[in-house]
Amino acid sequence: MEYDSQSPLLSLKALIEKYSGAKPGIGRIKKGTVNESRGVCAIQPGDGSPSISRVFLNVVTDASYLVIPADDSYVAYIHPGGHMAQAYIVACSKIRKIILKTSPAGAVEFELSDDGVEVKVGASGRVKIEPSGTLIGSGAQFMVRGDELQTLLQQILALLQTMVTWGAGVTPPLAGAVVPTIPATLLSSKNKVE
């Protein structure tokens, strides 16, 4: 292929030029300039021209998705209508985070980053999987570890059985006491709520 000998970013630039007619520039994200809430950053163009401080992370500014490039990653960008003081990122070499929102209400949001995976639904529905564990809701409530709960219940039931066995040998005997068993369906075998 004609682009095999080029770096991935130069190949992307050539493809954009060839198929869209746009003339993208190549630059680098300036460290610490990415503002997720505003959807902007600053870049240093690779051709030595002055840095551009108003660079939009998406071509569509009110999109249902946001790709957040990593600091110092290379980007391909275009200037809108010849306005050289601002630009739009059309591709990046390293992604720090991706945020997806459902449309039109935006009630469901997915966030994927080095910190983990987070799903938000409405005002209070939330699940976040991160290196230190899984949070459900605000993360303020404790979660039960099924295997440990089952072990604890088995120990308690064994102690109760010991007491019932002892009670049957005293005078007057403890009659009619039956120790419950743990139902097989107490724990899911599939790590999900059934």
Backbone as a printed PyTorch tensor [residue, N CA C, xyz], in Angstrom:
tensor([[[  0.8270,  -1.1760,   0.0000],
         [  0.0000,   0.0000,   0.0000],
         [  0.8700,   1.2370,   0.0000]],

        [[  0.3870,   2.3240,  -0.5390],
         [  1.2030,   3.5270,  -0.6640],
         [  1.5270,   4.1900,   0.6580]],

        [[  0.7910,   3.8720,   1.7510],
         [  1.0060,   4.5220,   3.0360],
         [  1.8110,   3.6630,   4.0060]],

        [[  2.1980,   2.4620,   3.6040],
         [  2.8790,   1.5380,   4.5110],
         [  4.2020,   2.0690,   5.0420]],

        [[  4.9310,   2.8400,   4.2640],
         [  6.2460,   3.2950,   4.6830],
         [  6.1760,   4.5500,   5.5550]],

        [[  4.9980,   5.1270,   5.7250],
         [  4.8540,   6.3450,   6.5230],
         [  4.4580,   6.0070,   7.9530]],

        [[  4.6780,   6.9820,   8.8390],
         [  4.2080,   6.8020,  10.2130],
         [  2.6790,   6.7860,  10.1900]],

        [[  2.0280,   6.2050,  11.2040],
         [  0.5630,   6.1570,  11.2120],
         [ -0.0870,   7.5310,  11.0880]],

        [[  0.4880,   8.5450,  11.7710],
         [ -0.1200,   9.8710,  11.7220],
         [  0.0430,  10.5200,  10.3460]],

        [[  1.2050,  10.3490,   9.7310],
         [  1.3860,  10.9010,   8.3810],
         [  0.5020,  10.1680,   7.3720]],

        [[  0.3360,   8.8730,   7.5710],
         [ -0.5810,   8.1170,   6.7020],
         [ -2.0030,   8.6340,   6.8540]],

        [[ -2.4150,   8.8910,   8.0940],
         [ -3.7520,   9.4250,   8.3370],
         [ -3.9100,  10.7960,   7.6860]],

        [[ -2.9130,  11.6450,   7.8290],
         [ -2.9590,  12.9780,   7.2160],
         [ -3.1190,  12.8460,   5.6960]],

        [[ -2.3510,  11.9560,   5.0960],
         [ -2.4360,  11.7650,   3.6480],
         [ -3.8150,  11.2490,   3.2320]],

        [[ -4.3880,  10.3220,   4.0210],
         [ -5.7240,   9.8090,   3.7110],
         [ -6.7840,  10.9050,   3.8230]],

        [[ -6.6900,  11.7450,   4.8750],
         [ -7.6460,  12.8420,   5.0360],
         [ -7.5500,  13.7890,   3.8510]],

        [[ -6.3360,  14.1480,   3.4680],
         [ -6.1540,  15.0460,   2.3180],
         [ -6.7190,  14.4330,   1.0410]],

        [[ -6.4410,  13.1680,   0.8410],
         [ -6.8450,  12.5150,  -0.4070],
         [ -8.3590,  12.3850,  -0.5250]],

        [[ -9.0390,  11.9990,   0.5630],
         [-10.4610,  11.6880,   0.4530],
         [-11.4070,  12.7950,   0.9070]],

        [[-10.9090,  13.7740,   1.6470],
         [-11.8230,  14.8400,   2.0870],
         [-11.4940,  16.1820,   1.4620]],

        [[-10.3180,  16.3220,   0.9370],
         [ -9.9190,  17.6070,   0.3860],
         [ -9.3860,  18.5560,   1.4430]],

        [[ -9.5270,  18.2000,   2.7220],
         [ -9.0230,  19.0500,   3.7960],
         [ -7.5080,  18.9360,   3.8810]],

        [[ -6.8850,  19.9610,   4.3650],
         [ -5.4330,  19.9730,   4.5450],
         [ -5.1290,  20.0190,   6.0400]],

        [[ -5.1200,  18.8580,   6.6960],
         [ -4.9000,  18.8570,   8.1460],
         [ -3.4590,  19.1720,   8.4980]],

        [[ -3.2970,  19.7770,   9.6690],
         [ -1.9700,  19.9840,  10.2200],
         [ -1.6750,  18.8660,  11.2110]],

        [[ -0.4080,  18.7190,  11.5520],
         [  0.0060,  17.7320,  12.5410],
         [  0.6340,  18.4950,  13.6990]],

        [[  0.2630,  18.1380,  14.9000],
         [  0.8110,  18.8140,  16.0710],
         [  0.7870,  17.9050,  17.2720]],

        [[  1.1030,  18.4750,  18.4240],
         [  1.1130,  17.7300,  19.6820],
         [  0.2820,  18.4560,  20.7120]],

        [[ -0.4360,  17.6760,  21.5260],
         [ -1.2050,  18.2520,  22.6260],
         [ -0.2220,  18.8340,  23.6380]],

        [[ -0.4360,  20.0860,  24.0290],
         [  0.4090,  20.6930,  25.0530],
         [ -0.0010,  20.1470,  26.4250]],

        [[  0.9740,  19.7020,  27.1710],
         [  0.7380,  19.0530,  28.4650],
         [ -0.0660,  19.9610,  29.3920]],

        [[ -1.1120,  19.3620,  30.0090],
         [ -1.9220,  20.0690,  30.9920],
         [ -2.9510,  21.0370,  30.4280]],

        [[ -3.1640,  21.0300,  29.1050],
         [ -4.1040,  22.0000,  28.5160],
         [ -5.4660,  21.4100,  28.1820]],

        [[ -5.6390,  20.1000,  28.3180],
         [ -6.9290,  19.4900,  27.9700],
         [ -7.9640,  19.8680,  29.0290]],

        [[ -9.0560,  20.4920,  28.5820],
         [-10.1650,  20.8650,  29.4660],
         [-11.3780,  20.0570,  29.0170]],

        [[-11.6740,  18.9800,  29.7530],
         [-12.7640,  18.0820,  29.3570],
         [-14.1130,  18.7780,  29.3560]],

        [[-14.3920,  19.5830,  30.3820],
         [-15.7160,  20.2000,  30.4940],
         [-15.9810,  21.1910,  29.3670]],

        [[-14.9650,  21.8840,  28.9020],
         [-15.1480,  22.8190,  27.7810],
         [-14.8990,  22.1410,  26.4340]],

        [[-14.2540,  20.9670,  26.4500],
         [-13.9790,  20.2410,  25.2140],
         [-12.9120,  20.8970,  24.3600]],

        [[-11.8950,  21.4870,  25.0020],
         [-10.8370,  22.1870,  24.2690],
         [ -9.4720,  21.8200,  24.8350]],

        [[ -8.4460,  22.1570,  24.0710],
         [ -7.0630,  21.9910,  24.5070],
         [ -6.2020,  22.9530,  23.6990]],

        [[ -4.9090,  22.8970,  23.9090],
         [ -3.9530,  23.6710,  23.1170],
         [ -3.0040,  22.6940,  22.4450]],

        [[ -2.5590,  23.0440,  21.2560],
         [ -1.6040,  22.1940,  20.5420],
         [ -0.4230,  23.0210,  20.0490]],

        [[  0.6820,  22.3340,  19.8940],
         [  1.8650,  22.9250,  19.2880],
         [  2.0080,  22.3180,  17.8980]],

        [[  1.7720,  23.1130,  16.8460],
         [  1.8990,  22.5730,  15.4900],
         [  3.3030,  22.0420,  15.2170]],

        [[  3.3760,  20.9970,  14.4360],
         [  4.6440,  20.3710,  14.1140],
         [  5.4890,  21.1470,  13.1310]],

        [[  4.8860,  22.1350,  12.4620],
         [  5.6480,  22.9010,  11.4720],
         [  6.3670,  24.1030,  12.0800]],

        [[  6.3250,  24.2370,  13.4210],
         [  7.0320,  25.3310,  14.0770],
         [  6.2220,  26.6170,  14.2090]],

        [[  5.0220,  26.6500,  13.6840],
         [  4.1910,  27.8450,  13.8100],
         [  3.7270,  28.0010,  15.2630]],

        [[  3.2160,  29.1950,  15.6350],
         [  2.8110,  29.4210,  17.0350],
         [  1.7420,  28.4300,  17.4840]],

        [[  1.7280,  28.1810,  18.8000],
         [  0.7480,  27.2410,  19.3440],
         [ -0.6660,  27.7780,  19.1550]],

        [[ -1.6130,  26.8580,  19.1180],
         [ -3.0300,  27.1970,  18.9350],
         [ -3.7100,  26.8540,  20.2510]],

        [[ -4.2960,  27.8660,  20.9180],
         [ -4.8560,  27.6380,  22.2440],
         [ -6.3270,  27.2730,  22.2280]],

        [[ -7.0220,  27.4970,  21.1390],
         [ -8.4570,  27.1640,  21.0770],
         [ -8.6470,  26.0220,  20.0810]],

        [[ -8.4050,  24.8130,  20.5680],
         [ -8.5280,  23.6200,  19.7380],
         [ -9.6410,  22.7600,  20.3270]],

        [[-10.6680,  22.5070,  19.5460],
         [-11.8090,  21.7060,  19.9980],
         [-11.4770,  20.2250,  19.8660]],

        [[-11.8730,  19.4420,  20.8820],
         [-11.5660,  18.0180,  20.8900],
         [-12.3780,  17.2500,  19.8550]],

        [[-13.5460,  17.7600,  19.4780],
         [-14.4020,  17.1260,  18.4710],
         [-14.7430,  18.1360,  17.3950]],

        [[-14.9420,  17.6460,  16.2000],
         [-15.4100,  18.5110,  15.1120],
         [-16.8430,  18.9450,  15.4030]],

        [[-17.6450,  18.0460,  15.9700],
         [-19.0160,  18.3670,  16.3710],
         [-18.9510,  18.7230,  17.8470]],

        [[-19.1740,  19.9990,  18.1930],
         [-18.9370,  20.4500,  19.5630],
         [-19.9750,  19.9610,  20.5580]],

        [[-21.1900,  19.6070,  20.1420],
         [-22.2000,  19.1120,  21.0660],
         [-22.5190,  17.6510,  20.7370]],

        [[-21.4650,  16.8590,  20.6340],
         [-21.6220,  15.4680,  20.1950],
         [-22.0010,  14.5580,  21.3550]],

        [[-22.4790,  13.3840,  21.0050],
         [-22.8150,  12.3600,  21.9910],
         [-21.5780,  11.5920,  22.4360]],

        [[-20.4400,  11.9290,  21.8990],
         [-19.2040,  11.2660,  22.2780],
         [-18.0890,  12.3070,  22.3650]],

        [[-17.0980,  12.0060,  23.1660],
         [-15.9510,  12.8870,  23.3070],
         [-14.7130,  12.0220,  23.4230]],

        [[-13.7640,  12.2280,  22.5340],
         [-12.4910,  11.5280,  22.5730],
         [-11.4880,  12.5090,  23.1600]],

        [[-10.8860,  12.1320,  24.2690],
         [ -9.9600,  13.0210,  24.9620],
         [ -8.5460,  12.4870,  24.7420]],

        [[ -7.7480,  13.2280,  23.9860],
         [ -6.3870,  12.7540,  23.7190],
         [ -5.4930,  12.8750,  24.9480]],

        [[ -4.4740,  12.0510,  24.9970],
         [ -3.4980,  12.0900,  26.0840],
         [ -2.5550,  13.2650,  25.8900]],

        [[ -2.0290,  13.7770,  27.0080],
         [ -1.0100,  14.8210,  26.9200],
         [  0.1440,  14.3430,  26.0470]],

        [[  0.6970,  15.2430,  25.2770],
         [  1.8480,  14.9900,  24.3890],
         [  1.5350,  14.0530,  23.2230]],

        [[  0.2720,  13.6600,  23.0320],
         [ -0.0280,  12.7930,  21.8840],
         [ -0.0470,  13.6260,  20.6070]],

        [[  0.2190,  12.9750,  19.5130],
         [  0.1660,  13.6500,  18.2140],
         [ -1.2720,  13.7140,  17.7380]],

        [[ -1.6250,  14.7990,  17.0660],
         [ -2.9830,  14.9690,  16.5610],
         [ -2.9450,  15.4870,  15.1280]],

        [[ -3.9800,  15.1320,  14.3980],
         [ -4.2380,  15.7630,  13.0960],
         [ -5.3770,  16.7400,  13.3480]],

        [[ -5.2500,  17.9610,  12.8490],
         [ -6.2520,  18.9910,  13.0980],
         [ -6.5160,  19.7940,  11.8290]],

        [[ -7.6870,  20.4090,  11.8020],
         [ -8.0400,  21.2760,  10.6710],
         [ -8.4960,  22.6280,  11.2130]],

        [[ -8.2940,  23.6660,  10.4090],
         [ -8.7620,  25.0050,  10.7530],
         [-10.1170,  25.2310,  10.0760]],

        [[-11.1100,  25.7510,  10.8140],
         [-12.4250,  25.9930,  10.2060],
         [-12.4230,  27.2780,   9.3850]],

        [[-12.7140,  27.1570,   8.1220],
         [-12.8510,  28.3310,   7.2610],
         [-11.6680,  29.2670,   7.2680]],

        [[-10.4860,  28.7450,   7.4410],
         [ -9.2940,  29.5790,   7.3990],
         [ -9.0110,  30.3450,   8.6790]],

        [[ -9.7620,  30.1180,   9.7310],
         [ -9.5080,  30.7760,  11.0180],
         [ -8.3220,  30.0900,  11.6780]],

        [[ -7.1730,  30.7000,  11.6100],
         [ -5.9560,  30.0600,  12.0970],
         [ -5.8320,  30.0780,  13.6160]],

        [[ -6.6670,  30.8680,  14.3180],
         [ -6.5790,  30.9580,  15.7740],
         [ -7.3200,  29.8210,  16.4730]],

        [[ -8.0730,  29.0360,  15.7280],
         [ -8.7480,  27.8900,  16.3240],
         [ -8.6690,  26.7080,  15.3780]],

        [[ -8.9040,  25.5210,  15.9410],
         [ -8.8020,  24.3000,  15.1400],
         [ -9.6890,  23.2210,  15.7630]],

        [[ -9.8620,  22.1370,  14.9900],
         [-10.6210,  20.9730,  15.4380],
         [ -9.7460,  19.7370,  15.2510]],

        [[ -9.7030,  18.8980,  16.2760],
         [ -8.9390,  17.6540,  16.1730],
         [ -9.7590,  16.6510,  15.3730]],

        [[ -9.1360,  16.0230,  14.3890],
         [ -9.8180,  14.9950,  13.5900],
         [ -9.2530,  13.5940,  13.8630]],

        [[ -8.0910,  13.5100,  14.5130],
         [ -7.5030,  12.2130,  14.8640],
         [ -6.4150,  12.4390,  15.9020]],

        [[ -6.1600,  11.4120,  16.7170],
         [ -5.0740,  11.5220,  17.6940],
         [ -4.3530,  10.1830,  17.8140]],

        [[ -3.0910,  10.2500,  18.2600],
         [ -2.2820,   9.0320,  18.3400],
         [ -2.4930,   8.2620,  19.6430]],

        [[ -2.8600,   8.9610,  20.7440],
         [ -3.0830,   8.2960,  22.0240],
         [ -4.3480,   8.8600,  22.6610]],

        [[ -5.1950,   7.9610,  23.1290],
         [ -6.4570,   8.3720,  23.7470],
         [ -6.3400,   8.1880,  25.2580]],

        [[ -6.6850,   9.2260,  26.0210],
         [ -6.7070,   9.1320,  27.4810],
         [ -8.0660,   8.6890,  27.9830]],

        [[ -9.1390,   9.1430,  27.3080],
         [-10.4870,   8.8320,  27.7820],
         [-11.4630,   8.9560,  26.6210]],

        [[-12.5250,   8.1330,  26.6700],
         [-13.6330,   8.2320,  25.7190],
         [-14.9140,   8.3210,  26.5430]],

        [[-15.7610,   9.3030,  26.2210],
         [-17.0530,   9.4530,  26.8860],
         [-18.1340,   9.3360,  25.8300]],

        [[-19.0890,   8.4300,  26.0400],
         [-20.2170,   8.2370,  25.1310],
         [-21.5030,   8.5250,  25.8870]],

        [[-22.4100,   9.2970,  25.2800],
         [-23.7070,   9.5850,  25.8890],
         [-24.7990,   9.1850,  24.9180]],

        [[-25.8960,   8.6590,  25.4720],
         [-27.0140,   8.3180,  24.6070],
         [-27.7180,   9.5930,  24.1790]],

        [[-28.3530,   9.5450,  23.0360],
         [-29.0790,  10.7090,  22.5190],
         [-30.5520,  10.3750,  22.4590]],

        [[-31.4460,  11.3250,  22.4960],
         [-31.2050,  12.7620,  22.6280],
         [-31.1150,  13.2210,  24.0730]],

        [[-31.5750,  12.4560,  25.0280],
         [-31.6360,  12.9280,  26.4090],
         [-30.2800,  12.8640,  27.1110]],

        [[-29.3900,  12.0290,  26.6520],
         [-28.0980,  11.8820,  27.3030],
         [-28.2070,  11.2780,  28.6920]],

        [[-29.2100,  10.4140,  28.8910],
         [-29.4610,   9.8500,  30.2250],
         [-28.4720,   8.7440,  30.5890]],

        [[-27.8200,   8.1350,  29.6090],
         [-26.8480,   7.0770,  29.8760],
         [-25.4930,   7.5500,  29.3790]],

        [[-24.4870,   7.4040,  30.2300],
         [-23.1390,   7.8420,  29.8700],
         [-22.1390,   6.7300,  30.1700]],

        [[-21.2830,   6.4270,  29.1880],
         [-20.2100,   5.4510,  29.3370],
         [-18.8930,   6.2140,  29.3150]],

        [[-18.0080,   5.8880,  30.2430],
         [-16.7050,   6.5300,  30.2690],
         [-15.6390,   5.4520,  30.3640]],

        [[-14.6970,   5.4620,  29.4250],
         [-13.6090,   4.4890,  29.3870],
         [-12.3040,   5.2550,  29.4920]],

        [[-11.4710,   4.8900,  30.4790],
         [-10.1940,   5.5760,  30.6390],
         [ -9.2150,   4.6610,  31.3510]],

        [[ -7.9980,   5.1810,  31.5860],
         [ -7.0120,   4.4220,  32.3490],
         [ -7.4690,   4.1850,  33.7760]],

        [[ -8.4030,   5.0070,  34.2600],
         [ -8.9180,   4.8680,  35.6230],
         [ -9.9350,   3.7370,  35.7440]],

        [[-10.4880,   3.2780,  34.6250],
         [-11.4700,   2.2040,  34.6600],
         [-12.6100,   2.4420,  33.6960]],

        [[-13.7320,   1.7800,  33.9740],
         [-14.9350,   1.8900,  33.1500],
         [-16.0590,   2.3380,  34.0650]],

        [[-16.8060,   3.3510,  33.6210],
         [-17.9070,   3.8600,  34.4290],
         [-19.1520,   3.9790,  33.5660]],

        [[-20.2750,   3.5290,  34.1050],
         [-21.5700,   3.6620,  33.4430],
         [-22.4720,   4.4410,  34.3820]],

        [[-23.0430,   5.5290,  33.8730],
         [-23.9730,   6.3440,  34.6610],
         [-25.3250,   6.3220,  33.9670]],

        [[-26.3870,   6.1500,  34.7590],
         [-27.7470,   6.1560,  34.2270],
         [-28.5630,   7.1140,  35.0910]],

        [[-29.0050,   8.2000,  34.4870],
         [-29.7820,   9.1750,  35.2420],
         [-28.9750,   9.8030,  36.3480]],

        [[-29.6800,  10.2750,  37.3800],
         [-29.0310,  11.0090,  38.4600],
         [-28.3140,  10.1130,  39.4700]],

        [[-28.7980,   8.8830,  39.6760],
         [-28.2070,   8.0830,  40.7520],
         [-27.7050,   6.7060,  40.3370]],

        [[-28.0000,   6.2420,  39.1390],
         [-27.5260,   4.9310,  38.7160],
         [-26.0810,   4.9990,  38.2760]],

        [[-25.2260,   4.1780,  38.8930],
         [-23.8040,   4.2460,  38.5690],
         [-23.1230,   2.9360,  38.9120]],

        [[-22.2620,   2.4740,  38.0050],
         [-21.3680,   1.3480,  38.2620],
         [-20.0050,   1.7660,  37.7420]],

        [[-18.9920,   1.6320,  38.5760],
         [-17.6330,   1.9840,  38.1690],
         [-16.7060,   0.8360,  38.5130]],

        [[-16.0010,   0.3450,  37.5050],
         [-15.0180,  -0.7140,  37.6900],
         [-13.6550,  -0.0430,  37.5920]],

        [[-12.9080,  -0.0950,  38.6740],
         [-11.5990,   0.5400,  38.7070],
         [-10.5900,  -0.4520,  39.2660]],

        [[ -9.2930,  -0.1530,  39.1610],
         [ -8.2900,  -1.1130,  39.6300],
         [ -8.4690,  -1.5540,  41.0780]],

        [[ -9.0030,  -0.6800,  41.9390],
         [ -9.1400,  -1.0290,  43.3510],
         [-10.4270,  -1.7820,  43.6670]],

        [[-11.3290,  -1.9120,  42.7060],
         [-12.5760,  -2.6380,  42.9530],
         [-13.7260,  -2.0720,  42.1480]],

        [[-14.9370,  -2.4450,  42.5280],
         [-16.1390,  -2.0290,  41.8180],
         [-17.0140,  -1.2080,  42.7470]],

        [[-17.4750,  -0.0540,  42.2540],
         [-18.3910,   0.8010,  43.0030],
         [-19.7690,   0.7100,  42.3720]],

        [[-20.7870,   0.6320,  43.2150],
         [-22.1620,   0.6770,  42.7340],
         [-22.8280,   1.8450,  43.4330]],

        [[-23.5110,   2.6840,  42.6730],
         [-24.1080,   3.8880,  43.2440],
         [-23.0280,   4.8690,  43.6380]],

        [[-23.1750,   5.4840,  44.7960],
         [-22.1980,   6.4790,  45.2540],
         [-20.9310,   5.8310,  45.7950]],

        [[-20.9670,   4.5400,  46.0170],
         [-19.8220,   3.8480,  46.5960],
         [-19.8010,   3.9430,  48.1110]],

        [[-20.8400,   4.5610,  48.7030],
         [-20.8920,   4.7320,  50.1580],
         [-21.4100,   3.4930,  50.8750]],

        [[-22.1180,   2.6210,  50.1680],
         [-22.6800,   1.4190,  50.7820],
         [-21.7150,   0.2530,  50.6110]],

        [[-21.6560,  -0.6070,  51.6260],
         [-20.7990,  -1.7810,  51.5480],
         [-21.4270,  -2.8270,  50.6240]],

        [[-20.5880,  -3.6020,  49.9910],
         [-21.0500,  -4.7110,  49.1660],
         [-20.7120,  -6.0120,  49.8890]],

        [[-21.5000,  -7.0390,  49.6670],
         [-21.2790,  -8.3370,  50.2970],
         [-20.4460,  -9.1990,  49.3530]],

        [[-19.4350,  -9.8310,  49.9110],
         [-18.6360, -10.7820,  49.1450],
         [-19.2650, -12.1450,  49.3570]],

        [[-19.8280, -12.6830,  48.3130],
         [-20.6280, -13.8950,  48.4000],
         [-19.9280, -15.0840,  49.0180]],

        [[-18.7050, -15.3840,  48.5920],
         [-17.9930, -16.5510,  49.1210],
         [-17.7220, -16.3950,  50.6120]],

        [[-17.3400, -15.1810,  51.0300],
         [-17.0630, -14.9520,  52.4450],
         [-18.3420, -15.0220,  53.2760]],

        [[-19.4540, -14.5160,  52.7440],
         [-20.7340, -14.6100,  53.4400],
         [-21.1450, -16.0660,  53.5970]],

        [[-20.9900, -16.8540,  52.5420],
         [-21.3530, -18.2640,  52.6040],
         [-20.5020, -18.9970,  53.6550]],

        [[-19.2100, -18.7190,  53.7120],
         [-18.3350, -19.3420,  54.7030],
         [-18.7690, -18.9710,  56.1220]],

        [[-19.0930, -17.6860,  56.3340],
         [-19.5490, -17.2380,  57.6460],
         [-20.8450, -17.9360,  58.0420]],

        [[-21.7880, -18.0280,  57.1150],
         [-23.0550, -18.7030,  57.4120],
         [-22.8430, -20.1700,  57.7290]],

        [[-21.9460, -20.8230,  57.0030],
         [-21.6650, -22.2330,  57.2770],
         [-21.0750, -22.4080,  58.6750]],

        [[-20.2010, -21.4780,  59.0930],
         [-19.6250, -21.5520,  60.4350],
         [-20.6900, -21.3430,  61.5040]],

        [[-21.5780, -20.3740,  61.2850],
         [-22.6620, -20.1100,  62.2440],
         [-23.5880, -21.3200,  62.3400]],

        [[-23.9430, -21.8990,  61.1940],
         [-24.8210, -23.0670,  61.2000],
         [-24.1550, -24.2650,  61.8760]],

        [[-22.8400, -24.4290,  61.7110],
         [-22.1260, -25.5190,  62.3830],
         [-22.1600, -25.3200,  63.9030]],

        [[-21.9940, -24.0710,  64.3480],
         [-22.0850, -23.7910,  65.7880],
         [-23.4890, -24.0540,  66.3060]],

        [[-24.5080, -23.6520,  65.5360],
         [-25.8920, -23.9220,  65.9390],
         [-26.1470, -25.4240,  66.0290]],

        [[-25.6180, -26.1840,  65.0670],
         [-25.8050, -27.6330,  65.0820],
         [-25.1360, -28.2380,  66.3190]],

        [[-23.9620, -27.7200,  66.6910],
         [-23.2790, -28.1830,  67.8980],
         [-24.1410, -27.9150,  69.1260]],

        [[-24.7590, -26.7280,  69.1800],
         [-25.6120, -26.3840,  70.3080],
         [-26.8510, -27.2790,  70.3610]],

        [[-27.4640, -27.5550,  69.2060],
         [-28.6550, -28.4080,  69.1560],
         [-28.2780, -29.8250,  69.5760]],

        [[-27.1440, -30.3280,  69.1240],
         [-26.6950, -31.6690,  69.4960],
         [-26.4490, -31.7300,  70.9980]],

        [[-25.8050, -30.7370,  71.5420],
         [-25.5750, -30.6800,  72.9940],
         [-26.9030, -30.6010,  73.7370]],

        [[-27.8270, -29.7510,  73.2240],
         [-29.1180, -29.5660,  73.8710],
         [-29.9530, -30.8300,  73.9100]],

        [[-29.7600, -31.7320,  72.9670],
         [-30.5240, -32.9870,  72.9500],
         [-30.0750, -33.9120,  74.0700]],

        [[-28.8790, -33.6880,  74.6180],
         [-28.3600, -34.5760,  75.6660],
         [-28.5530, -34.0390,  77.0690]],

        [[-29.1470, -32.8840,  77.2290],
         [-29.3620, -32.3320,  78.5830],
         [-30.7490, -32.6920,  79.0720]],

        [[-30.9620, -32.5140,  80.3720],
         [-32.2740, -32.8080,  80.9440],
         [-32.8920, -31.5010,  81.3980]],

        [[-34.0750, -31.1500,  81.0270],
         [-34.8710, -31.7960,  79.9870],
         [-34.2440, -31.5120,  78.6220]],

        [[-34.4060, -32.4160,  77.6610],
         [-33.7740, -32.2510,  76.3480],
         [-34.3840, -31.0870,  75.5620]],

        [[-33.5390, -30.4610,  74.7630],
         [-33.9710, -29.4030,  73.8470],
         [-34.5860, -30.1120,  72.6460]],

        [[-35.8860, -30.0280,  72.5150],
         [-36.5610, -30.8020,  71.4650],
         [-37.0850, -29.8780,  70.3760]],

        [[-37.1090, -30.3790,  69.1790],
         [-37.7300, -29.6770,  68.0500],
         [-36.8580, -28.6440,  67.3800]],

        [[-35.6500, -28.4340,  67.8260],
         [-34.7660, -27.4490,  67.1860],
         [-34.1800, -28.0350,  65.9170]],

        [[-34.3250, -27.3140,  64.8250],
         [-33.7910, -27.7520,  63.5360],
         [-32.9250, -26.6260,  62.9820]],

        [[-31.6900, -26.9310,  62.6730],
         [-30.7720, -25.9360,  62.1100],
         [-31.0550, -25.8170,  60.6190]],

        [[-31.2620, -24.5780,  60.1170],
         [-31.5200, -24.4210,  58.6850],
         [-30.2690, -24.7180,  57.8560]],

        [[-30.4720, -24.9810,  56.5930],
         [-29.3510, -25.1910,  55.6840],
         [-29.2840, -24.0040,  54.7170]],

        [[-28.1360, -23.8170,  54.1340],
         [-27.9690, -22.7360,  53.1590],
         [-28.5260, -23.2210,  51.8190]],

        [[-29.5080, -22.4950,  51.2740],
         [-30.0430, -22.9300,  49.9860],
         [-28.9890, -22.8210,  48.8850]],

        [[-29.0130, -23.7460,  47.9620],
         [-28.0420, -23.7650,  46.8660],
         [-28.1430, -22.5090,  45.9950]],

        [[-29.3070, -21.8720,  45.9900],
         [-29.5060, -20.6930,  45.1340],
         [-29.1020, -19.3940,  45.8250]],

        [[-28.5360, -19.4730,  47.0450],
         [-28.1500, -18.2550,  47.7580],
         [-27.1340, -17.4460,  46.9580]],

        [[-26.1680, -18.1360,  46.3890],
         [-25.1450, -17.4610,  45.5920],
         [-25.3030, -17.8220,  44.1270]],

        [[-25.1360, -16.8150,  43.2820],
         [-25.1720, -17.0490,  41.8510],
         [-23.8680, -17.7070,  41.4280]],

        [[-23.9430, -18.6020,  40.5060],
         [-22.7260, -19.2300,  40.0060],
         [-22.1630, -18.4770,  38.8100]],

        [[-22.8290, -17.3930,  38.4200],
         [-22.4420, -16.6830,  37.2040],
         [-21.9810, -15.2610,  37.4580]],

        [[-21.7510, -14.8960,  38.7320],
         [-21.3360, -13.5430,  39.0940],
         [-22.2560, -12.4750,  38.5460]],

        [[-23.5540, -12.7340,  38.6290],
         [-24.5480, -11.7360,  38.2250],
         [-25.8090, -11.9910,  39.0200]],

        [[-26.6490, -10.9860,  39.0600],
         [-27.9160, -11.1510,  39.7640],
         [-28.8280, -11.9550,  38.8670]],

        [[-29.4120, -13.0230,  39.4190],
         [-30.2780, -13.8810,  38.6060],
         [-31.7230, -13.6040,  38.8840]]])
